[in-house]
Amino acid sequence: MANFNSDDTASPIVLDTSVAISLVASRIGTDVLKALARPAYMIDVAIGELADAGQRAADVLSALRDWQRDRLLTEVSLEADALEVFEDLVSGPAADTLDDGEAATIAHARVIGAVAVIDEGKARRISRERHPALMLASTIDLLLHPATERVLGREAIAHALYLALKDARARVPPEHQETVRLMLGSERAALCHSLPAVIRNRA
């Protein structure tokens, strides 16, 4: 997987808001976190953004509480040495700045040497430009991770992908679009509008 070391189980992951939403929509978020067996974090700023998630917020917040209770996820605040990175990412022209949750996710991952799990294309682009050494992953990377497949099996993952794409409109990075289409099959792929139309409608 691009920029995601599948063998380094000691490397933590830091989840952005949209990733948490997509994992909950997949119905296997708990199993994914268990299978990955990595320290997982979410910044309080990113969790706070769930206030804007509408009806979905209650379900996601409930899942986050369960993950924290089961020690699968830890809520953290930005440390002092991450604030400079955060401020750089939220300051400037709109085209080159991120929202607070994405910026906090990147800043914390950068400081602790973690993998930033972010789906939004703009955030991934800016992260690569400003912090090229930072490892990035997406919701799809987590679902397609070899450890996840070993535990859950390919068909369970295919169904989880379908739910994440259909119900949470999870973004699919270009390098995974064809793999996801093949796993879903043409009928399910056609219903997932977060896939590009050229991929979604391919026979």
Buried (B, 14 or more C-beta within 10 A) or exposed (E): BEBBEEEEEEBBBBBBBBBBBBBBBBBBBBBBBBBBEBBBBBBEBBBEBBEEBEEBBEBBBEBBEEBBEEEBBEBBEBEEEBEEBBEBBBEEEEEEBBBBBBBBBBBBBBBBEBBBBBBBEBBBEBBEEBBEEBBBBBBBBBBBBEBBBEBBEEEBBBBBBBBBBBBBBBBBBEEBBEEBBEBBEEEBBBEBEBBEEEBBEBE
